[in-house]
Amino acid sequence: MEYPVKAHLSMKRDLELIRNILLAVEDGKQPLSLRDDNPSEICYQVQCLLDYSYVEGKVVWNGVGETQVPVTCVVKRITMAGHDYLDSVRDPKVWSKTKSALEKIGGSAALEFVKEFARRVCLSS
Protein backbone atom coordinates (compact mmCIF):
# COMPACT_ATOMS: atom_id res chain seq x y z
CA MET A 1 0.00 0.00 0.00
CA GLU A 2 1.35 3.43 -0.91
CA TYR A 3 0.82 6.46 1.26
CA PRO A 4 0.52 10.02 0.01
CA VAL A 5 3.72 11.92 0.58
CA LYS A 6 3.45 15.42 1.93
CA ALA A 7 5.29 17.90 -0.33
CA HIS A 8 6.31 20.19 2.54
CA LEU A 9 7.17 18.32 5.70
CA SER A 10 7.16 19.97 9.10
CA MET A 11 10.63 19.55 10.58
CA LYS A 12 9.48 19.92 14.16
CA ARG A 13 10.01 17.32 16.81
CA ASP A 14 6.65 15.87 17.92
CA LEU A 15 7.02 14.49 21.45
CA GLU A 16 3.55 12.91 21.43
CA LEU A 17 4.25 11.06 18.18
CA ILE A 18 7.69 9.99 19.40
CA ARG A 19 6.08 8.46 22.49
CA ASN A 20 3.40 6.74 20.37
CA ILE A 21 6.04 5.34 18.00
CA LEU A 22 8.04 3.87 20.88
CA LEU A 23 4.91 2.37 22.45
CA ALA A 24 3.91 0.82 19.10
CA VAL A 25 7.36 -0.64 18.47
CA GLU A 26 7.49 -2.03 22.01
CA ASP A 27 4.18 -3.79 21.24
CA GLY A 28 5.73 -5.39 18.15
CA LYS A 29 4.21 -2.99 15.61
CA GLN A 30 5.94 -0.86 13.04
CA PRO A 31 5.63 2.94 13.24
CA LEU A 32 3.60 3.14 10.04
CA SER A 33 0.86 1.18 11.81
CA LEU A 34 -0.06 4.52 13.42
CA ARG A 35 -2.55 5.29 10.66
CA ASP A 36 -3.87 8.54 12.15
CA ASP A 37 -0.61 10.31 11.39
CA ASN A 38 0.95 11.22 8.05
CA PRO A 39 3.55 8.59 7.06
CA SER A 40 6.13 11.27 6.24
CA GLU A 41 5.64 12.81 9.69
CA ILE A 42 5.97 9.40 11.32
CA CYS A 43 9.14 8.62 9.41
CA TYR A 44 10.63 12.02 10.25
CA GLN A 45 10.10 11.30 13.95
CA VAL A 46 11.69 7.85 13.45
CA GLN A 47 14.68 9.65 11.92
CA CYS A 48 14.86 11.80 15.06
CA LEU A 49 14.80 8.62 17.19
CA LEU A 50 17.56 7.15 15.02
CA ASP A 51 19.61 10.34 15.37
CA TYR A 52 19.27 10.12 19.15
CA SER A 53 20.10 6.37 19.14
CA TYR A 54 16.76 5.50 20.76
CA VAL A 55 15.99 2.98 18.01
CA GLU A 56 17.78 1.02 15.31
CA GLY A 57 16.23 0.93 11.86
CA LYS A 58 16.07 2.80 8.59
CA VAL A 59 14.28 5.73 7.01
CA VAL A 60 14.12 5.98 3.22
CA TRP A 61 14.12 9.51 1.81
CA ASN A 62 12.95 10.45 -1.68
CA GLY A 63 13.51 13.58 -3.74
CA VAL A 64 16.42 15.94 -4.25
CA GLY A 65 17.74 18.96 -2.42
CA GLU A 66 15.21 20.78 -0.30
CA THR A 67 12.34 18.63 -1.58
CA GLN A 68 13.53 15.45 0.13
CA VAL A 69 10.90 13.79 2.28
CA PRO A 70 10.90 10.51 4.20
CA VAL A 71 8.72 8.00 2.38
CA THR A 72 8.98 4.86 4.48
CA CYS A 73 10.64 3.59 7.62
CA VAL A 74 11.23 0.46 9.63
CA VAL A 75 12.41 0.01 13.21
CA LYS A 76 14.42 -3.10 14.09
CA ARG A 77 14.51 -2.53 17.83
CA ILE A 78 14.41 -0.04 20.67
CA THR A 79 17.82 0.54 22.25
CA MET A 80 18.41 0.62 26.01
CA ALA A 81 18.40 4.44 25.87
CA GLY A 82 15.06 4.29 24.05
CA HIS A 83 13.65 1.93 26.68
CA ASP A 84 14.83 4.27 29.44
CA TYR A 85 13.11 7.22 27.76
CA LEU A 86 9.92 5.22 27.17
CA ASP A 87 9.87 4.04 30.79
CA SER A 88 10.00 7.67 31.93
CA VAL A 89 7.03 8.77 29.78
CA ARG A 90 4.96 5.56 29.65
CA ASP A 91 2.46 6.27 32.44
CA PRO A 92 -0.43 8.36 31.00
CA LYS A 93 -0.71 10.50 34.16
CA VAL A 94 3.01 11.25 34.22
CA TRP A 95 2.95 12.00 30.48
CA SER A 96 -0.01 14.34 30.90
CA LYS A 97 1.72 16.28 33.69
CA THR A 98 4.95 16.39 31.70
CA LYS A 99 3.19 17.74 28.60
CA SER A 100 1.37 20.37 30.66
CA ALA A 101 4.64 21.58 32.11
CA LEU A 102 6.30 21.61 28.69
CA GLU A 103 3.49 23.72 27.26
CA LYS A 104 4.37 26.41 29.80
CA ILE A 105 7.91 26.61 28.41
CA GLY A 106 7.06 26.47 24.72
CA GLY A 107 5.82 22.91 24.15
CA SER A 108 9.08 21.17 23.32
CA ALA A 109 12.41 20.33 24.90
CA ALA A 110 15.39 18.05 24.45
CA LEU A 111 14.48 14.41 24.94
CA GLU A 112 16.89 14.08 27.87
CA PHE A 113 15.15 17.03 29.57
CA VAL A 114 11.73 15.47 28.95
CA LYS A 115 12.96 12.16 30.38
CA GLU A 116 14.40 13.83 33.49
CA PHE A 117 11.31 15.97 34.02
CA ALA A 118 9.01 12.93 33.71
CA ARG A 119 11.22 11.06 36.17
CA ARG A 120 10.81 13.92 38.66
CA VAL A 121 7.04 13.88 38.13
CA CYS A 122 7.07 10.16 39.01
CA LEU A 123 9.10 10.78 42.16
CA SER A 124 6.80 13.58 43.31
CA SER A 125 3.62 11.53 42.80
C-alpha positions in Angstrom: 0.0 0.0 0.0 1.4 3.4 -0.9 0.8 6.5 1.3 0.5 10.0 0.0 3.7 11.9 0.6 3.5 15.4 1.9 5.3 17.9 -0.3 6.3 20.2 2.5 7.2 18.3 5.7 7.2 20.0 9.1 10.6 19.6 10.6 9.5 19.9 14.2 10.0 17.3 16.8 6.7 15.9 17.9 7.0 14.5 21.4 3.6 12.9 21.4 4.3 11.1 18.2 7.7 10.0 19.4 6.1 8.5 22.5 3.4 6.7 20.4 6.0 5.3 18.0 8.0 3.9 20.9 4.9 2.4 22.5 3.9 0.8 19.1 7.4 -0.6 18.5 7.5 -2.0 22.0 4.2 -3.8 21.2 5.7 -5.4 18.2 4.2 -3.0 15.6 5.9 -0.9 13.0 5.6 2.9 13.2 3.6 3.1 10.0 0.9 1.2 11.8 -0.1 4.5 13.4 -2.6 5.3 10.7 -3.9 8.5 12.2 -0.6 10.3 11.4 0.9 11.2 8.1 3.6 8.6 7.1 6.1 11.3 6.2 5.6 12.8 9.7 6.0 9.4 11.3 9.1 8.6 9.4 10.6 12.0 10.2 10.1 11.3 14.0 11.7 7.8 13.5 14.7 9.7 11.9 14.9 11.8 15.1 14.8 8.6 17.2 17.6 7.1 15.0 19.6 10.3 15.4 19.3 10.1 19.1 20.1 6.4 19.1 16.8 5.5 20.8 16.0 3.0 18.0 17.8 1.0 15.3 16.2 0.9 11.9 16.1 2.8 8.6 14.3 5.7 7.0 14.1 6.0 3.2 14.1 9.5 1.8 13.0 10.4 -1.7 13.5 13.6 -3.7 16.4 15.9 -4.3 17.7 19.0 -2.4 15.2 20.8 -0.3 12.3 18.6 -1.6 13.5 15.5 0.1 10.9 13.8 2.3 10.9 10.5 4.2 8.7 8.0 2.4 9.0 4.9 4.5 10.6 3.6 7.6 11.2 0.5 9.6 12.4 0.0 13.2 14.4 -3.1 14.1 14.5 -2.5 17.8 14.4 0.0 20.7 17.8 0.5 22.3 18.4 0.6 26.0 18.4 4.4 25.9 15.1 4.3 24.1 13.6 1.9 26.7 14.8 4.3 29.4 13.1 7.2 27.8 9.9 5.2 27.2 9.9 4.0 30.8 10.0 7.7 31.9 7.0 8.8 29.8 5.0 5.6 29.7 2.5 6.3 32.4 -0.4 8.4 31.0 -0.7 10.5 34.2 3.0 11.3 34.2 3.0 12.0 30.5 0.0 14.3 30.9 1.7 16.3 33.7 4.9 16.4 31.7 3.2 17.7 28.6 1.4 20.4 30.7 4.6 21.6 32.1 6.3 21.6 28.7 3.5 23.7 27.3 4.4 26.4 29.8 7.9 26.6 28.4 7.1 26.5 24.7 5.8 22.9 24.1 9.1 21.2 23.3 12.4 20.3 24.9 15.4 18.1 24.5 14.5 14.4 24.9 16.9 14.1 27.9 15.2 17.0 29.6 11.7 15.5 28.9 13.0 12.2 30.4 14.4 13.8 33.5 11.3 16.0 34.0 9.0 12.9 33.7 11.2 11.1 36.2 10.8 13.9 38.7 7.0 13.9 38.1 7.1 10.2 39.0 9.1 10.8 42.2 6.8 13.6 43.3 3.6 11.5 42.8 
